[in-house]
Amino acid sequence: MNADGSSLPRWRGFNLQAKFMADDEERFREEDFEWMAEWGFDFARLPMDYRCWTGDGWLDFDEDALEEIDEAVEYGREHGVHVNLNFHRGPGFTVADPPEETDLWTDSETRDVFAEHWRRFAERYEGISSEEVSFDLINEPAETSHGAYADVVRDTVEAIHEVDPDRLVVADGMRYGREPVFELADTECAQSTRGYDPFPLTHHEAEWTDVNLDEPPTWPYLDGAGKVHDREWLRATRIAQWERLESMGVGVHVGEWGVYNHTPHDVTLSWMEDALSLWEEAGWGWALWNFRGPFGVLDSERSDVDYEDWHGHDLDREMLELLREY
């Protein structure tokens, strides 16, 4: 691994959501890191809401809240799991509801505050190796241009590297992580892609989307226009452009992927195996969304799975073993 983001280890693991939403936050659980490591995984992405550690003011930082993030970093270090800190909601942008009141892409004050948040994280974790901790700046940028997004990333990377020149920084791709940002190829950061396509398959009957198929999806998937989506379609549309970015000296990782629990389990596993095999061929690591919950291996509440009891939790053993193969 290079701290400039030009190459990455093939880290594999999960997203942990303890601080995903400020109104529903909790402490990170050491057992999650322990179980991940026991099963052979070495990566935890922590999608976080900046309101978890701020008060009435944007720069009014709550030390007690930050210490709970420190705990997660230490759990990762103790169990050999790399911790990737991500702003799922940052000052000025989120894909979640409600939207931010200011705009990260156009408002200079918001941009300065965003960079300052990351600068303070850089100060906080200076001295901890990038083998153990990395920064993923903002989740799934959208509603702006590649150029405007690249400007924000460059400013923020500069603020981080002024404090900690060796910190590994990751920038999500544009259009909700789907598109590589070639404008950042000369910036010292890796990039993170997604594994959620075809979207009607991965988000069938997801309540927060408008996906509403008449019949449950199959894999390969046939869309309304009669186009077949299969493994080769994934390679052509979701792998090739990212390999071109990688050929320019930018490390690539799949920061989120998975299938919501309303898609039939056999279809889910078939799609997952094709995606996993493509990422293995490319040499990319990944982080499933999520560990616990409707996309995950624990407590996913699928109606068509014969769960195994795991310390009082419902374990999807078949999904887990598929993940472990790759």
N, C-alpha and C positions, 0 to 999 in steps of 0.2 A: 504493500500500500504506500502511495505517495501522498504527503499532506497537501500537495497542490491539486489533488483530485483527478490526476491523470490516470490512475488505476485504483481498483478497489479489490479487497478480498471478496470471496464469494460468500459473504455473510448471509445466513438464512435464519428466519425466525418469525416474529409476530409483532403486531401493534398492541400495545397495552394502553387502556383508555381511562385510567384513573383520573386524569386531569383533562379529559377531552372536552367537557362542558363545565363552566364555572358553577352553574346552579345544581350540578349533580356530581361534584368531585369527591374523591376519597383518597386515602393514602395508597401508594403502590404496595403490592404484596410481595414479600420475599419469596413465597412459595411459587409464584409465577416464574421467577427467574430460576429457582431451584429445579422446577419441573422441566422448563425449557432445556436447561443444561443436561438434566438426566436423560432427556430424549435425544440429545445430540445437536441442539440448536444453539446459535451463538450471537443472536441479534435481536434487540428489542427497540422498536421505534415507539417513541412516546409522543403522540399527537396531543398538544396542550392548548389551552385557552389562556391567553395572557391575563385575563381578568382574575385568574386563580391567585396571582401574586401581586396584583395592583389594587390600590384603594381608590379613593375618590379621584385622585390625579393619575395621569398616565405613568408618571415616574415616581409614584408613591409606592415603593416596593415593600412587600410584607415578608420579613425575614423568616417568620415561621413557615410560611407557604413554600418559600424557596428551599428551606431545609428538608421539606418533604421530597423535593426533586433531588436534593443531595442524597437522600436515602436510596432512591432508585439507582442513582449512579453508583453508589457503593454496593448495592445488591448485584449490579452487573459486574463490578470488579471482582467481587467475592466469588461469583459463580462462572466467570469467564464468558459473560454475555456482553457484547458491545452495545452501548446505549446511544441511540440516535435521538437527540432532542429536537422536536419539531413544533413550530407554532401552527396549530390547526386554525386558531384565530389569533391574528396579530393585529397591532394597531393599524387600522385602516383597511383590513381585508379579512374576509372569511367566506367559505362556501356555505356555511351554516346560517341558520336564522337565530336572532335577527341580524340583518346586515350591519356593518359598522357605520357610524355616523359620518366619518370622514373617509377620504379616498387615498389609499396608499400610493396609487400610481400617479396622482396629479397634485397632491397637496404636500408642499415642501416641509411643513411642520410635522405632519404625520410621518413622512419619510425619515426625518431626523430622529423622531421618537422611536420608530421601528429599529433603526440602526443602533440607537442608544441601548435599547433592550438587549440586543445581541452583544453589544460591546460589554455590557455588565455580565452577561453569561460567560463571555470570553475571560473576563477578569476572574470570575468565580471558579472556573475550571482550568485556569492556566496551571500548567504543571502536571495535569493528567494527560496521558498520552492519547493521541488520536487513534491508537489501536483500541482504546477503551471508550472514548466519547467523541461523537461528531455532532454537528449542527445542521439541521434541515430547515431552511429559513422560513418558508411559508408554504402551507399546504395548497396544492392544486390552483395556482394562479389562473385567473380568467378575467373577462370583462375589461381587457386592456390589450395593448399591442405587445408583440415580442420585444420591441425596442424599449418601450416604457418599463416593462418588467425587468429587462436586462439592466437598465440604469439603476433600478432599486437594488438589484442583486449586487452589482459592482460596488455601489456605495457601502452596502452592508458588509460585504466581504472585506473591503478595505478597513472598515471600522473594527472588525474582528481581528484581522491580521496585524493591525497596528498594536494590539494588545498581545496577541498570541499568534505569531507568524506560522506556527506549525499546526494550527487547528484545522482539521478536515471539515470543509463546508460542502453541503449538498444543496442544489437548487432543483426544485420540482420542475418538470416540464410544463409547458403552456397547455392551454385548453384542458384544464383539469388533469394535468400530468401526462397527457397523451402525446404531445408534440415536443421533440427535442428543440432546444433553443441554441441554434448555431451562433447567434450573436454573442453567446457566453463562452464559446470554445477557447478564447484566449484569456479567460478569467480563471483564477485559481479555485475552481470548485468542480465537484462531480455533479451529475444530474440523476434525477430519480424519475422513472417512468411508472406506469400503472398496468394492471392486468384486470380490466373490467369489461372487455369486449369479447363477443357482442353483448351490449348492455342489456337488451331484453332477456338474455339468458342469465346473466349474473345478477340482475335486479328484478327478476320476475315477482310481481306483486309486492314489491317494496313500497311501503306506505308513503315514503317521502319523495317518490318519483311518479311519473305519469305512465310507467310501463304497465300495460294491461292487455296481456295476450289472451286470445280466446281459449287456447289450449296450452298446457305446460310446454316449455321449450324442450327441444331435443338437441343433441350434438352428434354430427354436424347440424348447424342451425340454418334453416331456410327463412329468409326475411320476406316481407310482404311483396317485394318486387321480384321474388323468385331467385334471388342471389344466394348461393351456397356459401356459408361461413364454416370453414374447417381449419385443420391444422395449417395447411398451406396458405389460407387466407390470413391467419394470424401471423405467419412468417412474413408475408408480403406487406401487410399493412401495419403491424405493430412491432416488428423486430428490425426489418431492413433499415428504416430511417434512423433508428437508434444505433445500429451498427455503424452507419456512416458517421454519426457523431463520435462514436468510440474510436473510429479510425483517425480522428482529428486530435486524439490524445485526451479524451474526456472519459472518466470512469462512469459506468452506468450501474444502477441498482433499481430493483422493482420495489418501490416503497410501500405500495398497497396493492392488494389483489384479493379476489375471493368471490364466492357465490352465496347469495342470500338464501335463507333456509326454506323458501317456498319452491325453489327449483328442485325437481326430483333428485334424490341422492345419487342414483346411478349416472344421471346426466352430469351432475356436478363433478363427480370423480373422473368421468371420461374427459370433460373439458379441462379439468385441473391437470390431468396427466399430459395432455398435449401442450398446455402452457408451460408446465414444469420442464418437460423435455426440451422445449425450444430455449428456455432460459439456461438450462444446463449446457446445451450446445454452444450458446453465446458466452457462457462463463459468467453469467450474472447471478448475484444473490437476490434475495426477496424477503418480504415481510408480509405474511398473511394478515388480512383484516378479517377477523380479529383473533385473539387467543380464546377468551371467553365470550360467548354471545352468538348471534345468528349466522355469522360467517365462519365461526371458529371450530376448534376441535373439542372445546369444553362447553357444556350447557347451551348447545345451539338450538334446542327445542325443535328439531326436525321431527316430522311425524312418521318418517319411513326409515328410521335408524334403530338398530338394536344396540342400545348404549351399554357400555361397560362402566361399572362403578369405579371411580377414581377418587379416593379420599372424600367421598360424599358428593362428587360431581359426576355428571354424565359425560363420559368420554366417547367420542366418535373414533373408535380404534381404527376403523378402515381408512378414514381420512388421515389420521396421524401416521399410519404406516406408509401410505402413499407419499406424504410429505418427507418422511425419513428416507425414502428411496432416492430422493433428488436433492 
